[in-house]
Amino acid sequence: MAKNPLLEIREHGQSVWQDYIRRKQTLSGELEKLIAEDGLRGQTSNPTYFEKAIAGSNDYDDALKALVQQGKDVDSIYEALAVEDIQAATDLFRPVYDSLQGADGFVSLEVSPELAHDTQATIEQARHLFAAVDRPNVMIKVPGTPASIPAIEQLISEGININVTLLFSLEAYEQAANAYIAGLERYADGNGDLSRLASVASFFLSRVDTMVDRKLETLIRETEGSAAKAEMESLLGKTAVAQAKLAYARFKSLFGSPRFQALKEKGARVQRPLWASTGAKNPNYSDVMYIEPLIGPDTVNTVPPATMDAFRDHGLVAATLEKGLEEAQATLAALAEFGIDMDEVTDQLLDDGVSLFANSFRELMACISAQRTAILAPAG
């Protein structure tokens, strides 16, 4: 019988998480089946998924009605629904967490994207959500914005598991990793149990290629020389994987340092790079293009359901993450030569990512508000 690639990938030290959450999947036994049969080791949520789940289904109607009748306001209703979903999912992953002594089995819940530029409010809400979920295998998602980097250090120093999300640049990735290490040092100084603290750094992929490809396609149309055109065409769909490979090289350097080794001796875990935004957006590209080239130790790949199905069906598993590093460096160098400024690209992607999630969050709150109003309206 052929091996399941989703199980085989674990032999290379990589965990597969699901980039999706929905109450129906959790309660129907579907999520439990993915954990048992595909070796799923975690799950991530975001405001867009909650907006689609709550506004786009009737899964939550009874719970929402009960909360309205209890006199809850819109914010409290959202939080109650989200926390309940995360608790149900963390409970399903708890055997994974326990069997791996806290190394995996996490479910992520995001702070409000409207707080992305407010350090103190991010800290306060992350503390609140961590306490509200009240499960050791919850991770609180905090965006990798400049304002959130100090929040990440503070939260880690308090023993709160953090998923640093919306990382697009190598510089932001390094800042997130250093914030984690600094937080661990402070937690250790306060006699915290480092072995029970975990973090991932979510490095986004497909959105990078979408934006860079658009810039390349404009250059290709404007370029007359066939050799230059051919070189530009050869770069299409290559940027995100190249950046991820370089990020992993930085990960190895940072977490192989004497500074981290001192923490490791006290039980600290590395902050695993997590490959996010891994559904290929261009139909001309392979549907597993953000999984196959990025398989390596101490990493997570969080995949949407369709991508998980594709990889289960035809994914090829090999130790690929540390191969092609020179080619990755050459790809970014070539982009710079053609005038594509990756700092500009990643800054824009971060702004867009925060805006996208903030818009989803506002739409979700408007939906809950409308349903609350309808429930409270007098009959007849």
MIVEXVO-970961 format. One record per residue: residue number from 1; residue in one letter; x, z, y of N, C-alpha, C in turn. Coordinates in steps of 0.05 Angstrom, whole numbers, always signed. Each point is the difference from the previous one (the first is absolute). Layout:
NUM;a;X;Z;Y;X;Z;Y;X;Z;Y
...
This chain:
1;m;+17;+0;-24;-17;+0;+24;+18;+0;+25
2;a;-8;-17;+20;+17;-3;+24;-1;+27;+16
3;k;+22;+6;+12;+1;+24;+16;-16;-3;+26
4;n;-11;+21;+9;-14;+0;+26;+21;+3;+22
5;p;+3;-20;+17;+21;+2;+21;-3;+25;+17
6;l;-25;+9;+4;-4;+24;+17;+12;+25;-14
7;l;+2;+0;-26;+13;+22;-14;+30;-4;-2
8;e;+7;-25;-4;+29;-8;-3;+16;+7;+25
9;i;-13;-3;+23;+14;+4;+26;+10;+28;+3
10;r;-13;+19;-14;+9;+28;+2;+27;+4;-13
11;e;+7;-17;-19;+26;+2;-13;+23;-5;+20
12;h;-6;-12;+23;+20;-5;+20;-2;+20;+23
13;g;-14;+22;-4;-1;+21;+20;-19;-4;+23
14;q;-18;-20;-3;-20;-5;+21;-28;+9;-8
15;s;-14;+12;+19;-28;+8;-5;-18;-20;+13
16;v;-23;-5;-13;-21;-17;+12;-22;+18;+10
17;w;-7;-2;+25;-23;+13;+12;-21;-21;+7
18;q;-25;+9;+3;-21;-19;+8;-5;+3;+30
19;d;+0;-22;+13;-6;-1;+29;-30;-5;+4
20;y;-16;+21;-3;-29;-3;+0;-12;+27;-6
21;i;-23;+5;+11;-15;+23;-8;-30;-5;+4
22;r;-15;+8;-20;-29;-3;+2;-13;+21;-19
23;r;-20;+14;+10;-12;+21;-16;-11;-10;-26
24;k;-12;-24;+0;-11;-11;-25;+21;-3;-21
25;q;+24;-10;+8;+22;-4;-20;+9;+27;-11
26;t;+1;+20;+17;+9;+26;-9;-19;+13;-19
27;l;-26;-2;+6;-21;+15;-15;-8;-15;-26
28;s;+4;-27;+0;-10;-16;-23;+18;+1;-24
29;g;+24;+11;+2;+19;+0;-22;+20;-23;+2
30;e;-4;-18;+20;+19;-22;+3;+28;+9;+8
31;l;+2;+18;+18;+26;+10;+9;+14;+15;-23
32;e;-15;+16;-15;+11;+14;-23;+11;-20;-20
33;k;-14;-22;-4;+9;-21;-19;+27;-12;+10
34;l;+2;-5;+26;+25;-12;+10;+23;+19;-4
35;i;-5;+26;+3;+21;+20;-4;+9;+0;-29
36;a;-20;+0;-18;+6;+2;-29;+12;-26;-11
37;e;-11;-23;+8;+8;-25;-13;+22;-15;+14
38;d;+1;+2;+27;+20;-15;+16;+22;+18;+11
39;g;-2;+26;-6;+21;+18;+10;+0;+4;+30
40;l;-23;-4;+12;-2;+4;+29;+9;+28;+8
41;r;+16;+3;+20;+12;+26;+7;-7;+10;+28
42;g;-18;-13;+14;-7;+9;+26;-19;-19;+14
43;q;-9;+8;+24;-19;-16;+14;+3;+5;+30
44;t;-4;-22;+15;+1;+3;+30;-26;-9;+12
45;s;-8;+14;+21;-24;-7;+15;+8;-6;+28
46;n;-17;-14;+15;+4;-3;+29;-27;-3;+13
47;p;-1;+1;+27;-26;-2;+13;-16;-25;-6
48;t;+14;-22;-5;-15;-25;-6;-14;+2;-26
49;y;+13;+12;-20;-14;+3;-27;-24;+19;+3
50;f;+3;+22;+15;-23;+18;+3;-22;-14;+15
51;e;+7;-16;+20;-21;-14;+15;-15;-19;-18
52;k;+14;-15;-17;-13;-19;-18;-17;+15;-21
53;a;+11;+22;-10;-14;+15;-21;-26;+13;+11
54;i;+3;+13;+23;-23;+16;+10;-21;-19;+14
55;a;+10;-19;+16;-18;-18;+14;-11;-22;-18
56;g;+16;-8;-20;-6;-23;-15;-13;+5;-27
57;s;-9;+25;-5;-12;+6;-26;-21;+22;+4
58;n;-15;+5;-21;-19;+23;+2;+10;+24;-16
59;d;+26;-1;-8;+12;+21;-16;-2;+28;+13
60;y;-1;+0;+27;+3;+25;+15;-27;+9;+12
61;d;-21;-15;-5;-25;+5;+15;-10;+29;-4
62;d;-1;+9;-25;-11;+27;-6;+18;+22;+12
63;a;+26;-4;-3;+19;+20;+12;-2;+1;+30
64;l;-2;-24;+12;-2;-1;+29;-26;+13;+10
65;k;-22;-6;-14;-26;+12;+8;+2;+31;-2
66;a;+11;+10;-21;+3;+29;-3;+16;+13;+22
67;l;+22;-14;+8;+17;+11;+21;-15;-1;+27
68;v;-15;-21;+5;-16;-1;+25;-20;+23;+1
69;q;-13;+4;-23;-20;+21;-1;+12;+28;+3
70;q;+26;+2;-5;+14;+26;+4;+8;+4;+29
71;g;-6;-21;+17;+6;+2;+28;+28;-8;+8
72;k;+14;-15;-18;+28;-8;+5;+0;-23;+21
73;d;+22;+1;+17;+3;-22;+19;+16;-23;-14
74;v;+4;-22;+15;+11;-24;-12;+28;+5;-11
75;d;+17;+14;+15;+28;+5;-9;-1;+17;-26
76;s;-17;+20;+0;-1;+18;-23;-11;-15;-25
77;i;-19;-18;+4;-10;-16;-22;+21;-18;-12
78;y;+15;-14;+18;+22;-17;-11;+20;+17;-16
79;e;+8;+22;+12;+21;+16;-13;-10;+10;-27
80;a;-25;+9;-1;-11;+11;-25;-1;-22;-22
81;l;-8;-24;+8;-1;-22;-20;+28;-8;-9
82;a;+18;-3;+19;+28;-7;-7;+13;+21;-17
83;v;-2;+25;+8;+13;+21;-15;-11;+2;-28
84;e;-26;-4;-3;-12;+1;-27;+11;-23;-17
85;d;+3;-23;+11;+11;-23;-15;+29;+6;-8
86;i;+16;+11;+18;+28;+5;-6;+2;+22;-21
87;q;-17;+21;+2;+1;+21;-20;-7;-10;-28
88;a;-20;-18;-1;-8;-11;-26;+23;-16;-12
89;a;+13;-16;+17;+22;-17;-10;+24;+17;-7
90;t;+7;+20;+16;+24;+17;-6;-5;+15;-26
91;d;-25;+8;-5;-6;+14;-25;+5;-18;-25
92;l;-6;-26;+3;+5;-19;-22;+30;-5;-4
93;f;+15;+1;+22;+29;-4;-2;+15;+26;-6
94;r;-14;+23;+0;+14;+25;-4;+15;+2;-27
95;p;-10;-10;-22;+16;+0;-25;+26;-15;+3
96;v;+0;-22;+15;+25;-15;+5;+19;+17;+16
97;y;-10;+12;+21;+16;+18;+17;+12;+23;-16
98;d;-16;+12;-16;+9;+23;-16;+21;-8;-21
99;s;-6;-23;-14;+18;-8;-21;+27;-9;+10
100;l;+1;-9;+26;+26;-8;+12;+11;+21;+19
101;q;-10;+25;-3;+10;+22;+16;+0;-6;+30
102;g;-22;-13;+9;-3;-5;+29;+15;-25;+10
103;a;+10;-16;-18;+15;-24;+10;-18;-23;+7
104;d;-25;+0;-10;-18;-22;+5;-28;+10;-4
105;g;-20;-19;+3;-28;+7;-3;-13;+7;+26
106;f;+8;-13;+22;-9;+7;+27;-22;-19;+9
107;v;-17;+11;+17;-21;-16;+14;+4;+5;+30
108;s;-1;-21;+16;+5;+3;+29;-25;-2;+17
109;l;-1;+17;+20;-21;+0;+20;+13;-1;+28
110;e;-10;-18;+16;+13;-6;+26;-12;+17;+23
111;v;+18;+8;+18;-9;+12;+25;-13;-22;+16
112;s;-16;+8;+19;-14;-20;+17;+20;-18;+13
113;p;-3;-27;-2;+18;-18;+13;-1;+2;+30
114;e;-20;+13;+11;-2;+3;+29;+20;+21;+10
115;l;+13;+14;-19;+19;+20;+8;+29;-10;-2
116;a;+3;-26;-6;+27;-11;-7;+21;+5;+22
117;h;-8;+4;+24;+20;+4;+22;-1;+28;+11
118;d;-12;+19;-16;-2;+27;+9;+12;+19;-21
119;t;+24;+9;+5;+15;+15;-20;-14;+26;-8
120;q;-8;+16;+20;-12;+26;-7;-27;-3;-13
121;a;-16;-19;+9;-27;-3;-13;+3;-10;-29
122;t;+21;-17;-5;+5;-9;-27;+8;+24;-18
123;i;+17;+17;+10;+8;+24;-15;-24;+17;-7
124;e;-17;+5;+20;-23;+17;-4;-20;-11;-20
125;q;-5;-27;+3;-20;-11;-19;+12;-2;-28
126;a;+25;-6;-2;+13;-1;-27;-2;+27;-14
127;r;+6;+21;+15;-2;+27;-12;-29;+6;-9
128;h;-18;-8;+17;-29;+5;-5;-9;-15;-26
129;l;+8;-26;-2;-9;-16;-23;+13;+10;-26
130;f;+26;+7;+2;+14;+10;-23;-14;+25;-11
131;a;-8;+18;+18;-13;+25;-8;-29;-6;-10
132;a;-13;-20;+13;-28;-6;-8;-1;-12;-28
133;v;+18;-18;-7;+1;-12;-26;+8;+22;-21
134;d;+19;+16;+7;+8;+23;-16;+7;-8;-29
135;r;+17;-20;-2;+10;-9;-26;+31;-4;+3
136;p;+16;+8;-19;+29;-3;+3;+9;-29;-1
137;n;-17;-18;-11;+8;-28;-2;-14;-18;+20
138;v;-7;+11;+24;-8;-16;+22;+23;-6;+18
139;m;+1;-24;+11;+20;-7;+20;-15;-8;+26
140;i;+9;+10;+22;-12;-7;+25;+15;-24;+12
141;k;-15;-21;+7;+13;-24;+11;+3;+4;+30
142;v;+25;-5;+9;+6;+2;+29;+15;-26;+7
143;p;-8;-14;+21;+13;-25;+6;+28;+3;+11
144;g;+17;-20;-5;+28;+2;+8;+4;-9;+29
145;t;-17;+10;+18;+3;-6;+28;+21;+19;+12
146;p;+12;-8;+23;+20;+18;+12;-11;+29;+4
147;a;-25;+2;+8;-12;+26;+6;-4;+16;-26
148;s;-3;-14;-23;-5;+14;-25;+25;+9;-15
149;i;+23;-10;+8;+24;+7;-15;+6;+31;+2
150;p;-3;+12;+24;+4;+29;+1;-22;+15;-16
151;a;-24;-12;-1;-22;+12;-15;+7;+1;-30
152;i;+12;-22;-9;+7;-1;-29;+20;+22;-6
153;e;+20;+3;+16;+20;+22;-4;-13;+27;-1
154;q;-18;+5;+20;-14;+26;+1;-17;+5;-24
155;l;-15;-20;-8;-19;+3;-23;+16;+5;-26
156;i;+21;-15;-4;+17;+4;-24;+11;+28;+0
157;s;+8;+10;+24;+12;+27;+2;-20;+22;-7
158;e;-26;-8;+0;-22;+19;-7;-9;-3;-29
159;g;+14;-19;-15;-7;-3;-28;-24;-18;-5
160;i;-6;-18;+19;-23;-19;-2;+11;-27;-10
161;n;-12;-10;-22;+8;-27;-10;-8;-21;+19
162;i;+18;-18;+6;-5;-21;+20;+5;-28;-10
163;n;-19;-18;+5;+4;-28;-5;+3;-13;+28
164;v;+25;-8;+6;+5;-13;+26;-9;-29;-2
165;t;-21;-7;+15;-12;-27;-2;+8;-17;+24
166;l;-7;-26;-3;+4;-20;+21;+30;-2;+8
167;l;+17;-1;-19;+29;-5;+5;+4;-30;-3
168;f;+11;-13;+21;+5;-28;-1;+30;-7;+5
169;s;+14;+18;+14;+28;-6;+7;+19;+17;-15
170;l;+24;-9;-3;+21;+15;-14;+7;+25;+16
171;e;-1;-2;+27;+6;+23;+17;-22;+22;-3
172;a;-25;-8;-1;-22;+19;-3;+2;+13;-28
173;y;+7;-16;-20;+3;+11;-27;+21;+22;+0
174;e;+23;-6;+13;+22;+20;+1;-8;+25;+15
175;q;-15;-3;+21;-9;+23;+16;-19;+18;-18
176;a;-17;-13;-15;-18;+15;-18;+15;+15;-21
177;a;+20;-13;-12;+17;+13;-21;+15;+24;+12
178;n;+11;-4;+24;+15;+22;+12;-18;+23;+8
179;a;-25;-6;+9;-20;+21;+6;-6;+16;-25
180;y;-3;-14;-22;-5;+14;-26;+23;+19;-7
181;i;+24;-10;+2;+24;+16;-7;+2;+24;+19
182;a;-4;-4;+26;+1;+22;+19;-22;+21;-6
183;g;-24;-10;-7;-22;+18;-7;+6;+16;-25
184;l;+13;-13;-20;+8;+15;-24;+20;+22;+6
185;e;+19;-6;+18;+20;+20;+7;-14;+24;+13
186;r;-19;-5;+17;-14;+23;+13;-18;+15;-21
187;y;-12;-15;-18;-16;+13;-21;+17;+17;-18
188;a;+24;-10;-7;+19;+15;-16;+9;+26;+14
189;d;+4;-2;+26;+9;+23;+16;-22;+22;-1
190;g;-25;-9;-3;-22;+20;-1;-7;+7;-29
191;n;+19;-6;-18;-3;+7;-29;-24;-14;-13
192;g;-6;-25;+10;-21;-16;-13;+9;-11;-27
193;d;-19;-5;-18;+6;-11;-26;+2;-31;+3
194;l;+24;-10;+3;+5;-28;+4;-10;-17;-23
195;s;-1;+11;-24;-8;-16;-23;-29;-8;+0
196;r;-16;+14;+17;-29;-6;+1;-8;-15;+25
197;l;+20;-12;+13;-6;-15;+24;+7;-29;-5
198;a;-18;-19;+8;+5;-28;-5;-8;-17;+24
199;s;+13;-23;+2;-6;-19;+22;+7;-28;-9
200;v;-15;-19;+12;+7;-28;-4;+1;-13;+28
201;a;+16;-22;+1;+2;-15;+25;-11;-28;-5
202;s;-24;-5;+11;-15;-25;-6;+9;-23;+18
203;f;+15;-18;-13;+12;-23;+13;-19;-24;-4
204;f;-11;-11;+21;-20;-21;-2;+12;-28;-3
205;l;-13;-17;-16;+12;-25;-7;-15;-25;+9
206;s;-24;-5;-11;-13;-26;+5;-4;-6;+29
207;r;-6;+21;+16;-5;-5;+28;+25;-10;+14
208;v;+23;+8;-10;+25;-10;+12;+3;-30;-4
209;d;-5;-8;-25;+2;-29;-6;-21;-16;+16
210;t;-23;+11;+2;-21;-15;+15;+8;-6;+28
211;m;+12;+20;+14;+8;-4;+27;+25;-17;+3
212;v;+20;+5;-17;+25;-16;+2;-6;-29;-8
213;d;-16;-4;-21;-6;-28;-8;-14;-15;+22
214;r;-17;+13;+15;-14;-13;+23;+21;-9;+20
215;k;+20;+17;+5;+21;-8;+20;+17;-23;-11
216;l;+6;+2;-26;+16;-21;-13;-15;-27;+1
217;e;-26;+1;-6;-16;-25;+0;-1;-13;+27
218;t;-1;+17;+21;+1;-11;+28;+27;-14;+5
219;l;+21;+13;-8;+27;-11;+3;+3;-26;-16
220;i;-10;-1;-24;+2;-23;-17;-14;-24;+14
221;r;-23;+5;+11;-15;-22;+14;+16;-10;+24
222;e;+15;+18;+13;+14;-7;+25;+28;-11;-5
223;t;+9;+1;-25;+28;-8;-7;+1;-28;-10
224;e;+20;-15;+9;+2;-28;-8;+20;-4;-23
225;g;+21;+15;-1;+21;-4;-21;-10;+7;-27
226;s;+3;-17;-20;-11;+6;-27;+15;+23;-13
227;a;+26;+2;+5;+16;+22;-13;-10;+27;+11
228;a;-4;+2;+26;-10;+26;+11;-28;+6;-10
229;k;-16;-21;-1;-28;+4;-10;+1;+11;-29
230;a;+17;-12;-16;+2;+8;-28;+9;+29;-3
231;e;+19;+8;+18;+9;+28;-1;-22;+19;+8
232;m;-15;-8;+21;-23;+17;+8;-21;+2;-22
233;e;-6;-22;-12;-20;+0;-22;+9;+18;-23
234;s;+27;+1;-5;+10;+16;-22;-3;+30;+5
235;l;-5;+7;+26;-3;+28;+7;-29;+10;-2
236;l;-19;-19;-3;-28;+8;-1;-5;+19;-23
237;g;-14;+22;+5;-7;+19;-21;+23;+16;-10
238;k;+22;+1;+14;+24;+14;-10;+7;+26;+15
239;t;-12;+3;+24;+9;+22;+18;-6;+28;-11
240;a;-25;+4;-10;-9;+27;-7;+17;+10;-24
241;v;+4;-16;-20;+15;+9;-23;+29;+5;+8
242;a;+11;-17;+18;+28;+4;+9;+2;+27;+14
243;q;-19;+6;+18;+0;+26;+14;-2;+23;-19
244;a;-17;-2;-20;-4;+21;-20;+26;+6;-15
245;k;+14;-21;-8;+25;+3;-15;+21;+15;+18
246;l;+0;-7;+26;+19;+13;+18;-9;+29;+5
247;a;-26;+5;+1;-9;+28;+3;+8;+16;-24
248;y;-2;-11;-24;+8;+14;-24;+30;+7;+0
249;a;+16;-18;+11;+29;+5;+2;+5;+24;+18
250;r;-16;+1;+22;+2;+23;+18;-9;+26;-13
251;f;-22;-3;-16;-10;+23;-15;+23;+12;-18
252;k;+13;-18;-14;+21;+10;-18;+23;+14;+15
253;s;+6;-11;+23;+22;+11;+17;-9;+28;+10
254;l;-24;+2;+11;-9;+25;+12;-4;+22;-21
255;f;-11;-8;-23;-6;+21;-20;+23;+3;-20
256;g;+21;-15;+4;+25;+4;-15;+20;+16;+16
257;s;-7;+8;+24;+18;+13;+19;+5;+29;-8
258;p;+23;+11;+8;+5;+29;-5;-22;+17;+13
259;r;-11;-8;+23;-21;+15;+13;-24;+3;-19
260;f;-9;-22;-12;-23;+3;-18;+8;+13;-26
261;q;+24;-5;-10;+8;+12;-25;-2;+31;+1
262;a;+6;+11;+23;-2;+29;+3;-29;+10;-4
263;l;-19;-17;+9;-28;+6;-3;-9;-4;-29
264;k;+11;-21;-11;-8;-7;-28;+8;+23;-19
265;e;+22;+13;+6;+9;+22;-17;-20;+24;+2
266;k;-16;+0;+22;-20;+21;+3;-27;-9;-11
267;g;-1;-24;-12;-25;-9;-12;-14;-22;+15
268;a;+11;-10;+22;-13;-20;+16;-2;-27;-14
269;r;-22;-14;+5;-4;-27;-11;+6;-20;+22
270;v;+8;-24;-8;+4;-21;+20;-28;-8;+11
271;q;+1;-11;+24;-24;-12;+11;-1;-29;-9
272;r;-18;-5;-19;+0;-27;-12;-10;-22;+19
273;p;+14;-22;+1;-12;-23;+14;-24;-10;-15
274;l;-21;-5;+16;-25;-11;-12;-6;-27;+12
275;w;-3;-20;-17;-6;-27;+9;-30;-2;+5
276;a;-8;-5;+25;-28;-1;+7;-7;-28;+10
277;s;-26;-4;+3;-9;-26;+9;+11;-22;-19
278;t;-7;+4;-25;+13;-17;-21;-19;-21;-12
279;g;-23;-4;+13;-16;-23;-8;+9;-25;+15
280;a;+7;-21;-14;+9;-25;+14;-22;-12;+16
281;k;+4;-4;+26;-21;-10;+18;+0;-31;+0
282;n;+22;-12;-7;+1;-30;+0;-6;-9;-28
283;p;-22;-16;-3;-8;-9;-27;+21;-18;-14
284;n;+19;-11;+16;+21;-17;-11;+22;+16;-13
285;y;+0;+26;+4;+22;+17;-11;-10;+13;-26
286;s;+19;+9;-16;-6;+14;-24;-16;+26;+7
287;d;-20;+6;-17;-16;+24;+5;+14;+25;-9
288;v;+25;-2;-11;+16;+24;-7;+27;-1;+15
289;m;+1;-14;+22;+25;-4;+14;+12;+25;+12
290;y;-17;+21;+4;+9;+25;+12;+3;+22;-22
291;i;-1;-8;-25;+5;+19;-22;+25;-8;-15
292;e;+1;-25;-10;+21;-8;-18;+28;+3;+12
293;p;+6;-7;+25;+27;+2;+11;+8;+28;+9
294;l;-18;+20;-2;+5;+26;+12;-3;+23;-20
295;i;+9;-5;-25;-3;+20;-21;+27;+15;-3
296;g;-1;+26;+5;+24;+16;-2;-6;+30;+0
297;p;+20;+16;-5;-4;+29;-3;-8;+14;+26
298;d;-15;+22;-3;-8;+17;+22;-16;-15;+21
299;t;-18;-18;-9;-17;-15;+18;-29;+1;-10
300;v;-18;-6;+18;-28;-3;-6;-9;-27;+10
301;n;-18;-13;-15;-13;-24;+11;-30;+6;+0
302;t;-12;+0;+24;-29;+5;+1;-14;-26;+4
303;v;-18;-6;-20;-11;-27;-2;-31;+0;+2
304;p;-12;-19;+13;-29;-2;+0;-10;-9;-27
305;p;-25;+5;-7;-10;-7;-27;+5;-28;-9
306;a;-3;-20;+17;+3;-28;-9;+30;-5;-7
307;t;+18;+12;+15;+29;-4;-6;+7;+15;-25
308;m;-12;+23;-5;+5;+15;-25;-9;-17;-24
309;d;-24;-12;+2;-10;-17;-21;+19;-24;-5
310;a;+10;-12;+21;+18;-23;-2;+26;+9;-14
311;f;+11;+22;+8;+25;+9;-12;-3;+8;-30
312;r;-23;+13;-6;-5;+6;-28;-2;-25;-17
313;d;-11;-21;+12;-4;-26;-14;+26;-16;-4
314;h;+16;-2;+21;+23;-18;-2;+25;+9;+15
315;g;+2;+27;+5;+24;+10;+14;+24;+0;-19
316;l;+23;-6;+12;+25;+1;-14;+16;+24;+9
317;v;+9;+16;-19;+14;+25;+7;+29;-2;-6
318;a;+16;+7;+20;+30;+1;-3;+10;+17;+23
319;a;+25;+10;-2;+12;+15;+21;+10;-19;+22
320;t;-17;-4;+20;+5;-21;+20;+8;+10;+28
321;l;-6;+25;+5;+1;+10;+28;+28;-2;+12
322;e;+20;+5;-16;+27;+0;+12;+14;-27;-3
323;k;-14;-20;-9;+11;-27;-2;-6;-15;+25
324;g;+18;-18;+8;-5;-18;+23;+3;+14;+27
325;l;+17;+21;+1;+3;+14;+26;+14;-18;+21
326;e;+20;-15;-9;+13;-19;+19;-19;-21;+10
327;e;-17;-10;-18;-19;-20;+8;-20;+12;+20
328;a;-7;+25;-4;-18;+14;+19;+12;+2;+27
329;q;+26;+8;+1;+14;+1;+26;+1;-27;+13
330;a;+5;-21;-16;+2;-27;+11;-27;-9;+11
331;t;-22;+8;-13;-27;-8;+10;-4;+12;+28
332;l;+6;+25;+3;-5;+12;+27;+19;-11;+21
333;a;+25;-6;-9;+19;-13;+19;-10;-27;+9
334;a;-11;-16;-19;-10;-27;+6;-24;+2;+19
335;l;-17;+19;-4;-23;+3;+18;+10;+6;+29
336;a;+20;+17;+2;+11;+7;+26;+12;-25;+13
337;e;+13;-17;-16;+12;-24;+11;-21;-19;+11
338;f;-23;+0;-13;-22;-17;+9;-16;+13;+23
339;g;+8;+23;+9;-12;+13;+23;-23;+18;-7
340;i;-4;+7;-25;-21;+18;-7;+10;+28;+1
341;d;-10;+16;+18;+9;+27;+6;-16;+19;-18
342;m;+13;+11;-21;-15;+18;-18;-9;+26;+13
343;d;+15;+9;+20;-10;+24;+14;-26;-5;+14
344;e;-2;-23;+12;-25;-8;+14;-23;-3;-21
345;v;+7;-12;-22;-21;-4;-22;-10;+27;-10
346;t;+19;+18;-6;-9;+25;-13;-14;+18;+21
347;d;+9;-1;+25;-15;+16;+21;-29;-10;+2
348;q;-3;-26;-1;-27;-11;+3;-17;+7;-25
349;l;+13;-1;-23;-15;+7;-25;-9;+29;+0
350;l;+17;+17;+10;-7;+29;+1;-24;+4;+19
351;d;+2;-13;+24;-23;+2;+19;-25;-11;-13
352;d;+2;-23;-13;-24;-13;-13;-11;+18;-22
353;g;+19;+12;-16;-9;+16;-22;-15;+25;+9
354;v;+10;+13;+21;-14;+23;+11;-27;-8;+11
355;s;-1;-23;+14;-25;-9;+12;-21;-7;-22
356;l;+10;-13;-21;-18;-8;-22;-13;+24;-13
357;f;+16;+20;-6;-11;+24;-13;-18;+16;+20
358;a;+8;+0;+26;-16;+14;+20;-27;-13;+3
359;n;+0;-27;-1;-26;-15;+2;-18;+6;-24
360;s;+13;+0;-24;-16;+7;-24;-11;+28;+2
361;f;+16;+18;+10;-9;+28;+2;-23;+2;+20
362;r;+2;-14;+22;-22;+1;+20;-26;-13;-11
363;e;+4;-22;-15;-24;-13;-12;-13;+19;-21
364;l;+17;+14;-15;-10;+19;-20;-16;+22;+13
365;m;+11;+11;+22;-13;+22;+14;-27;-10;+12
366;a;+0;-25;+10;-25;-11;+12;-21;-3;-22
367;c;+9;-8;-24;-18;-4;-23;-12;+27;-8
368;i;+17;+20;-2;-10;+27;-7;-19;+11;+21
369;s;+7;-5;+25;-17;+8;+23;-28;-13;-2
370;a;+0;-26;-6;-26;-14;-2;-16;+10;-23
371;q;+13;+5;-23;-15;+11;-23;-10;+28;+6
372;r;+16;+16;+14;-8;+27;+7;-25;-1;+18
373;t;+1;-18;+20;-23;-2;+18;-25;-8;-15
374;a;+3;-19;-19;-24;-10;-15;-11;+23;-18
375;i;+17;+16;-11;-9;+22;-17;-15;+21;+16
376;l;+10;+5;+24;-12;+20;+18;-25;-9;+14
377;a;-5;-27;+0;-23;-10;+15;-26;+9;-13
378;p;-19;+7;+16;-26;+9;-12;-13;-23;-16
379;a;-12;+7;-21;-13;-20;-17;-25;-11;+14
380;g;-5;-26;-7;-25;-13;+10;+5;-16;+24
